[in-house]
Structure formats: structure tokens, C-alpha cells
Amino acid sequence: MSRSASLAAERLRSTSSARRARERALEICAWASLVLALVPLVAIGIFLIGQGVRSLSLEFFTSDPPGDLSATGGGIRNAVVGTLMMTGLATLVAVPVGIALAVFSREIGGRVAAAVRFVVDVLAGLPSIVVGIFVYSLVVVATGHFSGYAGAVALAVIELPVIVVATDELLRLTDRRIDEGTRALGMLRWRSFLSVFIPTALSGIITGIMLAVSRAIGETAPLIFTALGNNFFTLDLNEPVQAMPLLIYRNALNSAFPAARDRAMGTALVLVVIVLGFNLAGRWIARRARPADQR
Amino acid sequence: MTPGSHAGGIRTLARRPGLSQDGWFRLALRGVALLVIVPILWMMVDTFSVTVPVWERFGIPGFVVGARWAPSFTIYGALPFIYGTILTSAIAMLIAVPVAVLIALLITEILPARARTAVAVTVDLLAAIPSVVYGLWGLLVLVPFLRPFEQAVAGTLGTVIPFLAGPTPGPSYFAAGVVVSIMIVPIIAALSREVFAATPRLQREAVRALGGTRWDVIRTVVLPIGRSGVLAAIILGLARAIGETIAVTMVIGNAPKIGASIFSPGFTLASVIANEFNEANQELHPEALIALGLVLLVISVLVNGLAILIRGRFARGVGRVA
């Protein structure tokens, strides 16, 4: 500490007006950066609301898109249902597995836990398109066709590291006194996790889940190789299934047609509202759970 | 007595009556771990085995540095896409790094405590917007918006430097770099913010007590201590930039060759896979695209590993000075 303090003293010998000017310059640059970063956020907001709202109607949610992208009319029912089914199934799988993996690497350790940690680290850093390729060669090639199940597996693999990391972080923060308390009471370890540690960390885990879901809902790249997309309404996950990001992507590539362009923007608006909803809800839960002085 | 040995002693006491139940608990956890890890590792090996014909035909160096990608002639080389990935990531980093670090400094060092969370959450929202929405906005709004600027640069600097020359069709390496920069600002800003916030308070106060300005605090305390942490944040941002797929696919122009100028259309590793995979019906074409995915996998594992190493060093460094 004394080293940087004395360094600072040495460097403070410049005149005060020059120092004030530097202070100003720093503030101006920092504020300018913030404005620069928020311009796209505002621009996207204006773009989506200004152009996307036009497409919204009851029909937009209750009918399926026309077979020909350039034709007007129709809606995005199949994509909304497909996204909900695949993300829902992925979350149902990824949540218990992710929590179990985190508990495993905290509680048991050893070589398998090191392997788990390594694989989770790799998954967390993997571009989602690579996840798509993996699941393609594991599920699509093996079953011989694109399917909603393959899409759900890809989304689960994307959610998994987010949930493991969030749970692991919380278990690590569990108060040592609580841990020792459960041991002093002679509690079985599985009981300690099920009725003490996980409930204590629950709001944080829920936040992790919400953030994982908000990421998975918006993913496009891994679905190209797995769920593929579909112009028809289906509840059968064994068939190719449409999703909102896929629908936006395919229609945007045909945005020379006004109908495709409007459909893409309307869907984007709906998707962003859903994603931000999950994201903000997750943050809100995390904030509420923290003690008031740390908010 | 260390806490560990204390807890361990109690555990041996508790274990006697509950051995079987906790034994089952451990067994179940092990089972789940193996059930997840084995298929994921299998998936990676399996993916590699699909691409074996590509490696056999072109050799690993031949494929990686091959400059020509012509599916109809069964010629596959990854170089145009590696080039595109490096160029767009470099453009994105040049724009995003200073902006993100300054935002992090603004939040931790300049803003009053009450405003910090609000600003931080707003910046974080940029990270929540799906990639495909950035792509849509980039395609319909940003690309046309950037064109006059591109034309101005190509018409002046571009006449001297071929790397900045026209034509400027719109979708390009440059447009992709700009879109990606917007997407990685919140990542680098959030991670740098945590690094800066971890600066020991005593050191800041020491500089302030000597009459230092906030700039002096940043220059003599926050940046030197946070250097490796910010570097790790930047590298994690780079990893995201390298893997960004759909938004890039929508604004890069999709041309499978090395463009001469940053305003030329091109492809990145990730975007060529997304763009060509569903129509890949030439000999070895799907296998070659999957091989590109493996190249991307290797690059992103290396970059992420580097970030984890550097972050570990930062955590130890803070532990020492604090």
C-alpha cells in the first residue's frame, strides 16, 4: 500500500488547473462512452416499438405464418408454442441436473468433480453454434431427422453451465456456521442440502435459472442444426419445430419483401419483451433476497 | 485447529448411523455427473470422428491455411473464415474496449453510489437482447446508416490505403465488427466493473488523503491493481466476439473469400457454418463445415483458458494487497 501511495504523492506535483482539466476530460470521456453504448439500446427500442407494434394483432398470436414468406397475413403461433415447448423442456432437464452437478462438485470433490468443473467451464465458454453442431452429431445424425427434442437438448446444454455456476457460487457462499450447525445436529448430508443449503440459496438459484432461460429463449444458432424450423403448427417434439428466433432469422433474410420484414420485426418485439421480462424478473428476485444494506 | 478438521471430525460421528442414506445420496450425485459428462465428452469425440474424411483429404495444416473454399469443386480451406473472424473481432475490440472500460470507471469511480445500480443494470440490458435482434436491427438500420461514413472513408483514406478502399456494398467485415462491438460492451463493462469495485478502499483513501483527484486514484491505484482483471475481462469479451454467430451472419455479406478491404463482404467461422449448413449437399461440404466448428472450438477453448488463467492471477493479486 505504501508504494502506490508514495507514487501518487510524487505524481501530484502538477499544477492544480491542469489536474482539474484532466479530471474534466476523464469525466467527459466516461460520460461520452456511456452515451455511445446506450445509443444502440435506445435505437433498438425505438426501432422495435416503432416498427414492430404495427404487426401485432390478435391474429398475429393465433394463426400460423403463410407457407410463402412474401405473402402477407398469418401469425407466429407455431413459433411461440415451439419456443415455449423447447425452452420449457430444456429448463426441466437443465435445472435439476445443473443443481446436482453443483452439489456434486461442492460435496464430493475428487477427480470426477474436477472433470465436471472442466467440462462446465468449457461449455460456458463455447460459442452456441458449436453446441448446435455437437447436438447435431449426437442427436440429429443418430435419429436421422431434425426434431424439437434435438433443439431442447441443445438449449439444455446452453442453460446447464449458467445454472451450475450460479448454484455453485451460492453454495460456496453458504455461511460456514450454518454448515457446522447442520453437522453438529448430526443431520444427514442429503437432508442438509435438501432442507437447509438449497432453500437458503433458492432465490439466487432462481435468478440463475431466469437468466439461463432468458439466454436460451433468444438463441438461434444452435436451433438451425437441431430444431430446423417448420411452417406448420405442431405439438410433436419429434418433428422439426419452429422457434421465434428462427422465424426472425429466416424472415429477415427475405426482408426485401415487406410482409417478411414486418413479420420479423413484430416477432422480434415479442421476443425481446419475453427475454427482458425473464431477465429483469431474475434480477429483481436477486435484489429482493439480498439484505437491505447491500442492495 | 482448522475449520476443516473440525467439520471432518463431526462428519465421522454423524456418518455411523446414516451411512447408507448418505451413501445413496453420493451415489446418485455421481450417477448424475457421469450421465451428463460422458455424453458431452462423447458428443465432442463423435463430432471429431465425423470430420475425419476432411482431415484425411486435406491434412490439418492444409485445411486450416487453405485459402480457397469451393464446395462445387470439393475444395475446402478455412483461411478466409479465420481471417474474417480475426478481422471482425479486432474491429469490435478496438471500439468496445475503451468504451467498456470507461463505462466501468464511470460506474465505480465517478457516479454517486445511488445512481450506480441503475446505470449498471441499463448497460447490462444490452447483453440481454438476443443476437438475432441485433442482426435484424443491424441489417435494416445500422448497415444503411453506416454506408455514408464508409463511402467517405473509402473516398478519402481508401484512395491511399487499399485496406480501407471501396466499393462499399453495406454488409461487410466493418459492419459485422460494429454490431459485435455493441454486443460485447456490456460483457467487458460488467466484468471490469467487478474488478474495479474490488480495489482495496484503504489505497483509494490514501491517495485522496494526499490531495489526489479521482483521476489520480484511477491512475495510481485502480488501473494498476485491476490490470490483469481487466485483461481477463477483455479476453472474455474477445471469446464472445469470436463465437458470435447469427448477428454476424446477417450483416457480413456472406462471401467465401478473403476480402481486400474492411468494407468488403466476407464470412467468419461461425457465420459460414450457420449460413451454409442447411444447404450443404456437395461432397464433404457438411463435414468441412463441422471441421470449421472444431477450429472454432479450439480457438475459443484457448482464448477462454487464457482468460481463466489471467483472472486467477488477478484474484491472487487482490488477495495479497488487500
Interface residues (C-beta under 8 A of the other chain):
Chain A: M1 S4 A5 L7 A8 A9 R11 L12 R19 R20 R22 E23 L26 E27 C29 A30 W31 A32 S33 L34 L36 A37 L38 P40 L41 A43 I44 F47 L48 V97 A100 L101 V103 F104 S105 E107 I108 V112 A113 A115 V116 V119 D121 V122 L123 A124 G125 L126 P127 S128 I129 V130 I133 F134 V135 Y136 S137 L138 V141 V157 L160 R176 D179 E180 R183 A184 G186 M187 L188 R189 W190 F193 S214 I217 G218 E219 T220 A221 I224 F225 L228 P245 I248 Y249 A252 L253 S255 R261 A264 M265 A268 L271 V272 V275 L276 N279 R283 R295
Chain B: P3 H6 A7 I10 R11 L13 A14 P17 G18 Q21 D22 W24 F25 R26 A28 L29 R30 V32 A33 L34 V36 I37 P39 I40 L41 W42 M43 M44 D46 T47 V50 P98 V99 A100 L102 I103 L105 L106 I110 T117 V119 V121 T122 V123 L125 L126 A128 I129 P130 S131 V132 V133 Y134 G135 L136 W137 L139 L140 V141 I182 V185 P186 A189 P200 L202 Q203 A206 V207 L210 G211 G212 T213 R214 W215 D216 I218 R219 T220 V221 P224 I225 L236 A239 I242 G243 E244 T245 I246 M250 A270 I273 A274 F277 N278 I290 G293 L296 L297 S300 V301 V303 N304 I308 V321
